[in-house]
Amino acid sequence: MATSVNSAFSEFNKDSVNLDPDRTSKANSSRDWLWGQLNKLDAKEDLNFPFKYEDKHIKFGSFARKTKIRELDDIDLMFCLTANGATYTLSGSTYYINTPNAGDRLKKMSDNDILNSRKVVNKLKSALSEVEHYKSAELHSRGEAATLNLQTYEWVFDIVPCFYTDTGLYLIPDCNGNWKATDPRIDQNLVTETNQNYNGRVLQLIRTLKYWNRHNSSCTIASYMFEQIVINFAKSKTELSEWIDFNIRDFFNYLSTHIYYAVNDPKGIQGNLNSLTYEQKKSISDKAQWAYNKAVEAISAETDEKNQEKAINKWREIFGNQFPKYE
């Protein structure tokens, strides 16, 4: 229950959008504990697990970027392995890891001296049974990661094996048995720097809008692409308002047009992230235009009519029944 639009958004973000701070703290602790467990795997002689490159492990994904919304269901890790004498070659966008001079642990997961990423992910999956409090492990649906479920947490860990290259890029499984390039540090830096450049207003804006995208848009936009759209929106403005409802209104107007545009991968690896069909783009554009018109009405009710109840009810139309009622 809220008496003003500002208090309604504060309550909404606290109770329905943002991760619970206690669970976030527990998740950070559990992730740190898991690093310790994973780092022991290569010391277990019976596993024959590839040697780790501990300094290059990476926390990535929306939880690491602080853009994840409730409920906390997964935490992403990139577990870096040492090349141990292996080299790589590139053909098109596909990387091949060559193991004729590599150590025995990598050779055993190779086909004709080419490291098979499927075998590496499977090796990781089978090794996870050695982790304390193990419940189950399975292959990620995209084949890039091993998904670890522990007995004590409601979230799972998606663990991606990777190699660090001399170009600063990481190589991760490409689902076809080979490898592809990525660098999630670029995504992390982009979110952090944009948030800092706009007085700390971007992270909450991303999370609140992600709730709308997940629950109330006509066609859900993939989470990573949606983040890039919100970041692009913020960077299109000289400054963001201190009032989140004004920024949300302006975003809906931006989205109604820019959903038809390319959304480029900031890493320069994946190219245009926007592979939506014209029909999907039109559906999103129409819903964004509808939400913009409702937001205009809400802000008018708040600022011109001084009617907080009417304004809150307009925002409830946009965000749904989890948005607080007027008290």
C-alpha positions, 0 to 999 in steps of 0.5 A: 500500500502506498500514498504516492507514486514515489513510495509505490515504486520504492515498495514495488522494487523492494518487494517484487523486483529486486533480489532479497538482500539476505538471499543475495548475501547468501548467494555471494557466500555460496558462490565463493564457497563453490569456487573453493570446491571447484579449485580442488577438482584438478588435485583429485588424481582419480578424476583426471580433471584439467588443470585450473587457471585460477586467476582468470575465473570470472563471475558473469551474467545478470547476477554478477552485473546486479541486473537480475530480478526475482526470483534468484534461480541461477548464478553464472560462473566461468571456470578457467582451465590452463591450456597446458601446451595446447594452442588455438586456431580460428576459422571464421568465427569458430575456434579450434583448440589443438592438443598435439603438444598438450598434457594428457588430461586435455589429450584424453578429451580430444578427437584427432588432436582437437579438443572436443568442447562437449567432452570438456563440459561432460567432464565437468558435469561428471566431476561435480559429483565430487562437490560437497552438498552435491544434489545433481548436475546436468548439461545446460540446454545450450550445451555451454555449461554444466548446471549444478544443483546443491542441496542447500540452495534454491538456485543452481550454478551454471558453470562454463568451462573456458580458456583465456587467450593471448588476445584477452578473449575467452574461449567457451563451448560453442555447442558444436564440439568446438569453441567460440570467443566471448569476454563478459568483462566488457558487459560488466564494465559497460553496465557499471560505467553507464550506471556511474555516468548517470548518477547510479540510476541505470541499474534500478531502471534496468531491473524495473523494466526487466520486470515489465518485459518478463511479466507484462510485455506482449512478447518477452525480449531476451534478457541480455538484449533487453539490458542492451536496449535499456543501456542504449536508451540511457546513453541516448540521453544527456541525463536521466531524471531523478524520478524513475517514473519519468525515465520509464515513460521515456523508455517506452517511447524509445522502445516503441521505435528502437525495437525495429533497430539493430541492437549491437553486441557491445563486445563486437562478437555476436553482431546484431542481437535483434533477431526478432521477426517483424511481427514480434517487433510490431507486437513489442512496439505496439505494447510499448506505445500503449505503455507510453500512453498510460505512463503519460496519463499517470504522470499527468495525474500525478503532476497536473491533477495532483491525484496520486491514487489515479496515477498509481492505478495507471502504473498498476495497469502497466506493471500489473497487480504486484504494483502497490495499491493506493493506501 
